[in-house]
Amino acid sequence: VRGWITHVEWGIDIVYDAEDQTGYLNTHVPIDGTDYRFYVVAEEGPQYLSLTLYNPLFIPEDRTIEALRLVNQINQRQRVGRMAIVSNHLQYRALIDLEGCEPGIEVLKNLYRNGYYAMKFWMPHLGKLIFAGVTAAQIHEELTAEETATRQ
């Protein structure tokens, strides 16, 4: 994790808890001019690495069910990581088991890139769902039509 932070030149460091044998990175990252909460947790004991991004957009209570339907659609399309609604915010999370391997900078780089582009792609759709009252089914139909047109 420290090697990746140096590589991306963020000038921050992880907090290491020696008792838990866990390193924590907690910062903000910009995506399309908006700050997203960004966490990396490296657990030495079970040898897990997790990356989590939270969007800044609050999902109102009356749009939660529709947002959950959208999350279900998103997760059917995702290859790496998964989306969830946590504290009324869209969360991207990827967790990998590193037991028996020495991860390089590319591992975290790829996890970060996948989360970054997932949020970048899905945020406009979540915005339409929240602010324009569009349904998850309408978003699915729109994306399916775009994909069909692209293939032709």
Solvent accessible surface area in square Angstrom, and as a share of the most:
residue,aa,sasa,rsa
1,V,48,0.27
2,R,126,0.46
3,G,37,0.35
4,W,4,0.01
5,I,7,0.03
6,T,102,0.60
7,H,101,0.45
8,V,48,0.28
9,E,149,0.67
10,W,78,0.27
11,G,79,0.76
12,I,65,0.33
13,D,88,0.46
14,I,21,0.11
15,V,105,0.60
16,Y,91,0.35
17,D,50,0.26
18,A,75,0.58
19,E,162,0.73
20,D,82,0.42
21,Q,87,0.38
22,T,8,0.05
23,G,4,0.04
24,Y,82,0.31
25,L,3,0.02
26,N,83,0.43
27,T,26,0.15
28,H,97,0.43
29,V,1,0.01
30,P,90,0.57
31,I,2,0.01
32,D,101,0.53
33,G,80,0.77
34,T,57,0.33
35,D,82,0.42
36,Y,7,0.03
37,R,72,0.26
38,F,0,0.00
39,Y,68,0.26
40,V,1,0.01
41,V,36,0.21
42,A,24,0.19
43,E,60,0.27
44,E,92,0.41
45,G,50,0.48
46,P,67,0.42
47,Q,75,0.33
48,Y,78,0.30
49,L,8,0.04
50,S,5,0.04
51,L,0,0.00
52,T,11,0.06
53,L,0,0.00
54,Y,53,0.20
55,N,2,0.01
56,P,63,0.40
57,L,36,0.18
58,F,120,0.50
59,I,0,0.00
60,P,43,0.27
61,E,142,0.64
62,D,122,0.63
63,R,44,0.16
64,T,27,0.16
65,I,107,0.55
66,E,23,0.10
67,A,0,0.00
68,L,80,0.40
69,R,132,0.48
70,L,1,0.01
71,V,11,0.06
72,N,86,0.44
73,Q,32,0.14
74,I,0,0.00
75,N,54,0.28
76,Q,136,0.61
77,R,86,0.31
78,Q,39,0.17
79,R,235,0.86
80,V,61,0.35
81,G,29,0.28
82,R,94,0.34
83,M,2,0.01
84,A,23,0.18
85,I,35,0.18
86,V,53,0.30
87,S,94,0.60
88,N,38,0.19
89,H,47,0.21
90,L,1,0.01
91,Q,12,0.05
92,Y,0,0.00
93,R,83,0.30
94,A,4,0.03
95,L,90,0.45
96,I,50,0.25
97,D,86,0.45
98,L,23,0.12
99,E,129,0.58
100,G,80,0.77
101,C,74,0.45
102,E,163,0.73
103,P,49,0.31
104,G,49,0.47
105,I,69,0.35
106,E,100,0.45
107,V,45,0.26
108,L,6,0.03
109,K,77,0.32
110,N,56,0.29
111,L,10,0.05
112,Y,39,0.15
113,R,110,0.40
114,N,48,0.24
115,G,0,0.00
116,Y,48,0.18
117,Y,119,0.45
118,A,10,0.08
119,M,0,0.00
120,K,72,0.30
121,F,98,0.41
122,W,10,0.03
123,M,28,0.12
124,P,81,0.51
125,H,16,0.07
126,L,1,0.00
127,G,15,0.14
128,K,64,0.27
129,L,0,0.00
130,I,18,0.09
131,F,151,0.63
132,A,72,0.56
133,G,43,0.41
134,V,32,0.19
135,T,50,0.29
136,A,1,0.01
137,A,57,0.44
138,Q,93,0.41
139,I,0,0.00
140,H,81,0.36
141,E,112,0.50
142,E,67,0.30
143,L,6,0.03
144,T,59,0.34
145,A,61,0.48
146,E,90,0.40
147,E,61,0.27
148,T,60,0.35
149,A,68,0.53
150,T,114,0.66
151,R,189,0.69
152,Q,174,0.78
